[in-house]
Amino acid sequence: MNIKEAKEYIKQTARIYLKKNDLGDYVIPVVRQRPVFMLGAPGVGKTAIMEQIAEELGIALVSYSMTHHTRQSALGLPFILHKKFGEEEVDVSEYTMSEIIATVYEMMEESGIKEGILFLDEINCVSETLAPSMLQFLQYKVFGKHKVPEGWVIVTAGNPPEYNKSVREFDVAVLDRMKIIEVDPDYNIFKEYAKERGLHPAVTSFLDMKRDYFYRIENTVKGRSYVTARGWEDLSEIIKLYEEEELSVEDTLIGQYLTNETVVKEFSAYYDLFNKYKRDYHVKEILKGKVQKETVQKAAAAGFDERLSLLSMLMDKVISDIRENMARTDYLSKLSPILKEALGLSEKEGENGDALVRYFDDTVDKNRRKLLSLSRAGAISREEERSLKRILIFLEDARKEMLIGGMDSVKAMFNEKLTSAKKESKKVSDETDNLFAFVEEAFEEGNEMLILVTEFTVNPYASRFIARFGSDAYARHNRELMLTERQNDMKAEVKELLEEL
């Protein structure tokens, strides 16, 4: 299965394992909760989906790589304990709590979240001294004498032996205690993820044309060469940072993330070409609606690869602006009821009443504890984390402003940010219209328009933005493309009927 299917499977398993009966007991006893074992090539996104599952289910996540553990750290350290059995006093060996189990308890204590996923990566690479204890752990959820707390789902992962020399093969007794799923690289799934995460358009447009380069692991005369989904994502992030700092992206940098000479050379050449397109086509001017006739003619005459690259960088800029705008409007929407309640208190208690000060202090404290709890548990998305941080910053500034200028001053602060967000929304709406206008003029109703409409339909940020603010250009082209598609279906149906006659 692909990584998206694996994510849904594990998510469903976690839901079932965490289901309780009317007495508050888990429906499936802990001893019958088989750990999930994901077997897949390195860098396909196994760790990433665990973070997403924890976020979506609102549970905690503790991750460990088993290659870093010795028998002592996993099972605990021995110590001598003096005991009395009947009339006889003896010294017996006991063990401290396993580092892994202790981390789970610490997570519950610090986050306040009592259920979660314990994710053990590279479980088939454990040391020889630790291997015998894994059977006991997989069946009874015990390291040494200490159990994993109830409400914690065990998910494990490992690489097939062809990718890792340290892999030891599990025997039937171990395999029979796990739910095994095999995960394969899938570019279409990665592309969905790349759009949602906002990967650099040079990466996504290159891979659209060179899908064979998405994932490859080869043995060469110089050693093992590999290109993975993780490598492409990390390369995307470093390229963005280099561009912000106006640093040059060279082969040496690319080769630190993609260890395949052919892929490095071809991507490096494409990245240079991508930047040339950005300069030649004046992307910023296109989105401002100031496109030159020569630019339109050049785009219309370009080959499909060049058109696709141009379209990718245009869509990336607009959707990036949409994502930022939606984040700002979302956090202001969450602030609105908080400030309404504060205004109500100010009318009741007076501008500088103790109740109003306590309200701001309590609200800041509540949101800070929520942020720390979810962050510590790994149960928060990047978007939600940014939103909570923005709310905290505003509330802390608002409390200071209230003590100086009262709630009218706080209200003015909020309205200023609201006005700014509305202006930004209008700017992004104009960018969207200008993008559709350029694609229509340069490419008419070709494949480029179909790609653009599809992207705005499936991208979660773009679709939300259009649902909230509307877009006549999108609506019109969406209708036209749907009509054309239906006409093609009708023609095919008529053709089949004629053939039957």
Buried (B, 14 or more C-beta within 10 A) or exposed (E): BBBBBBBEBBBEBBEEBBEEEEEEEBEBEBEEBBBBBBBBBBBBBBBBBBBBBBBEBEBBBBBBBBBEBEBBBBBBEEEEEEEEEEEEEEEEEBBBBBBBBBBBBEBBEEBBBEBBBBBBBBBBBBBEEBBEBBBEBBBEBBBBEBBBBBBBBBBBBBBEEEBBEEBBEBEEEBEEBBBBBEBBBBBEBBBBBBBBEBBBBBBBBBBBEBEEBBBBBEEEEEEEBBBBBBBBBBBBBBBEEBBEEEEEBEBEBBBEBBBBEEBBEBBBEBBEBBBEBBEBBBBEEBBEEEBEEEBBEBBEEBEEBBBBBBBBBBBBBBBBBBBBBBBBBBBBEBBEEBBEEBBEBBEEBEBEEEEBBEBBEEBBEEBBEBBBBBBBBBBBBEBBBBBBBBBBEBBBEBBEBBBEBBBEBBBEBBEEBBEEBBEBBEBBBEBBBBBBBBBBBBBEBBEBBBBBBEBBEEBEBBBBBBEEBEBEBBEEBBEEBEEEEEEEEEEEEEEEEEEEE
